[in-house]
Amino acid sequence: MPEQLPEQLREKVQQLALDYQQQGKPTEWFESLYQQAQGDPAQIPWAKLSPHPILQDWLDQSQISGQGKTALVIGCGLGDDAEILSDLGYQVTAFDISETAINWCRQRFPNSKVNYVVADLLALDPNWKGNFNFVFECRTIQSLPLNLREKAISAIAQLVAPKGTLIVITGFRETEDPPKGPPWPLSEVELSLFKAFNLEEVKRISFTVPQSEALHQLRLEYLKQ
Ligand SMILES: C[S@@+](CC[C@H](N)C(=O)[O-])C[C@H]1O[C@@H](n2cnc3c(N)ncnc32)[C@H](O)[C@@H]1O
């Protein structure tokens, strides 16, 4: 596959997402992108092949142990964040809407203890509600258009067990005006939707990623009451 510059890849991905959105299928472009990549992670703009450094930073600071606890990774992509949580002792479930991505995870980590599952955040098994001590959401909500935001946030919020922790990593926009995307960074009003599900915001940090599509990013830590 010919090498693409990051800017070219980003434009290709944005066009793919918008084409599917116009066809009324806003979550189906992910599978198409993973299939087109044919196993080459350079074709997946968010693939780092390592855990997200801002998740790693939180795990290092909190010195948390996952022994005897469950964790869930939303829109897990190629699986690196799920694997680091598994290494800490969590019993991890990681899901993605893309079957190709999930098969890719299984190939990358053949001896993994992670339960990799194909599932749609917008149509999850109701038995998952309240079942996870630790939930990690990284950049899935921002990859969905604004009209799906409330549904996506409500689905994520309901997965967290009482006294459980939710970590969200996302692009952030300072205004409530609709952004041009994808990605579509989250606003303060959108983030406040988590509070309606008894999730208290404990801490947030801002950070920027050079050359990232969404320059201003947040890591938010929530505690379920
Ligand atoms: C921008 S990528 C981020 C992947 C990964 N979380 C990361 O940060 O590297 C968004 C991921 O969410 C998945 N996704 C999008 N919509 C989804 C949905 N409705 N249910 C489950 N996964 C979804 C995509 O297939 C993709 O892997």
PDBQT file of the ligand as one rigid body, heavy atoms in Angstrom, charges set to zero:
ROOT
HETATM    1  C1  LIG A 301     -11.024   7.310  17.043  1.00  0.00    +0.000 C 
HETATM    2  S1  LIG A 301     -11.021   5.587  17.270  1.00  0.00    +0.000 S 
HETATM    3  C2  LIG A 301     -10.232   5.432  18.863  1.00  0.00    +0.000 C 
HETATM    4  C3  LIG A 301      -9.756   4.027  19.149  1.00  0.00    +0.000 C 
HETATM    5  C4  LIG A 301      -9.097   3.851  20.510  1.00  0.00    +0.000 C 
HETATM    6  N1  LIG A 301     -10.047   4.078  21.583  1.00  0.00    +0.000 N 
HETATM    7  C5  LIG A 301      -7.909   4.769  20.648  1.00  0.00    +0.000 C 
HETATM    8  O1  LIG A 301      -7.994   5.794  21.321  1.00  0.00    +0.000 OA
HETATM    9  O2  LIG A 301      -6.872   4.450  20.027  1.00  0.00    +0.000 OA
HETATM   10  C6  LIG A 301     -12.717   5.211  17.653  1.00  0.00    +0.000 C 
HETATM   11  C7  LIG A 301     -12.959   3.718  17.789  1.00  0.00    +0.000 C 
HETATM   12  O3  LIG A 301     -14.300   3.514  18.228  1.00  0.00    +0.000 OA
HETATM   13  C8  LIG A 301     -14.898   2.504  17.457  1.00  0.00    +0.000 C 
HETATM   14  N2  LIG A 301     -16.335   2.808  17.438  1.00  0.00    +0.000 N 
HETATM   15  C9  LIG A 301     -16.948   3.815  16.796  1.00  0.00    +0.000 A 
HETATM   16  N3  LIG A 301     -18.271   3.781  17.011  1.00  0.00    +0.000 NA
HETATM   17  C10 LIG A 301     -18.494   2.729  17.823  1.00  0.00    +0.000 A 
HETATM   18  C11 LIG A 301     -19.662   2.177  18.387  1.00  0.00    +0.000 A 
HETATM   19  N4  LIG A 301     -20.872   2.699  18.148  1.00  0.00    +0.000 N 
HETATM   20  N5  LIG A 301     -19.545   1.095  19.177  1.00  0.00    +0.000 NA
HETATM   21  C12 LIG A 301     -18.309   0.549  19.410  1.00  0.00    +0.000 A 
HETATM   22  N6  LIG A 301     -17.180   1.021  18.874  1.00  0.00    +0.000 NA
HETATM   23  C13 LIG A 301     -17.261   2.112  18.102  1.00  0.00    +0.000 A 
HETATM   24  C14 LIG A 301     -14.213   2.589  16.109  1.00  0.00    +0.000 C 
HETATM   25  O4  LIG A 301     -14.294   1.413  15.358  1.00  0.00    +0.000 OA
HETATM   26  C15 LIG A 301     -12.791   2.946  16.502  1.00  0.00    +0.000 C 
HETATM   27  O5  LIG A 301     -12.007   1.801  16.740  1.00  0.00    +0.000 OA
ENDROOT
TORSDOF 0
